[in-house]
Amino acid sequence: MHLFTKCLIIVLICLSKMAIADSRKEFEPVVQIFSGISYADHDMIKEATTEDFLLLEVGEVWDMDYLLSLIKPSSNIRKNQFSIISTQNFGDVELINYWNKAVITGDGKETILAWLESVVVVQTPDGWKLKQMHSTRIDPENLPGDIKLKEMMIERQE
């Protein structure tokens, strides 16, 4: 087999694994919590998490009550983009590391925020739920140039 063919096969295998990682059911609670934040939907946020959920946000410990106190309805539109760095499964527990970018538009301007994050999700009788999130805010310009961010949102249930 030619070297080019071998390299092509390796690249295709890696790309297929990345596509699978982006669509993992274990990542759905991450998409759900950020969709809930976008819609200011407290129920959607709570449904994505365990009752003892903790968010470690830029050096602070936030519980669900504190997080929800910050989420208020707004006319702004927020779109969430993600790129999974790695996942590791421990049976009913999954560790996921990912890049997160939010594009917020409103009042004629666009704001871009970015984070490097990790989550611990656990399998429950109701499906995968977020137990812990660790979030480090970064300058959007410091997002690696080689990552492929994918917009992911859950449609709002009216």
Secondary structure, DSSP 8 states (H G I E B T S, - for coil): --HHHHHHHHHHHHHHHHHHHHT-GGGHHHHHHHHHHHHT-HHHHHHTEEEEEEEEETTEEEEHHHHHHH----S-EEEEEEEEEEEEE-SSEEEEEEEEEEEEEETTEEEEEEEEEEEEEEEETTEEEEEEEEEEEE-GGGS-TT---EE-------
